[in-house]
């Protein structure tokens, strides 16, 4: 059954946004955000989302919204929509871009909700593109290269793009983190990247479950020795990847089940 799009919202600072509120964001590239899936009004890894917003705000603006205010704005948006939805919270300064930093400038939070998502079913084929994000540890906006790389990959017959840095190390994919399996342990790529909240949830729950994990520099030449690969983001803790560049990767259903089990072990909480 379709969901009425009018049940989704765009809120600025806890109230319905009007056109004037959105003008500073229309062409903005100096902002950051977090994206989450809400089910039955609850969120997994809420502490990680709050930490992401705090830390990115301190880096970009030298200040951060109090968690209590952020939570109040999230609750206002959730109360105006269905119990299951996707949510994006964007922090920005109405002072906009190309201005000197102003310690007195306030921060605004735009929360927008849309239909719940679960990602593609997979398995996926990823092209390999050399690309390094600026401030890679921040989930910031203005990422034209990521969408361009994804569309170029699709035009070439792939499903999406994976990135390598100038040293040839795999880091992440367009909107995904990468994870690998060696048959015994989960292998996380070691390179500058955005550490996703789903990735952090899975890592801490794998640790609780006693599953071996390690970080390792992974280059194209290392792929044939691995026993499986996935991508993950706020949609899902794991979608199988069967090819990266020219290298075929074996199916790893046990690896995929393990990641989903770890994700389900994370308690979902109400903002």
Secondary structure, DSSP 8 states (H G I E B T S, - for coil): ----GGG--EEETTEE--HHHHGGGTT--SEEEEEEEEBTTBEETHHHHHHHHHHHHHHHHS----HHHHHHHHHHHHHTS-SSEEEEEEEE-TT-SSS---TT---EEEEEEE-------S-EEEEEEE---TTTTS-BS--HHHHHHHHHHHHTT-SEEEEE-TT--EEEESS-EEEEE-SSSEEEE-SS----HHHHHHHHHHHHHT--EEEE---GGGGGG-SEEEEEETTEEEEEEEEETTEE----HHHHHHHHHHHHTS-EE--
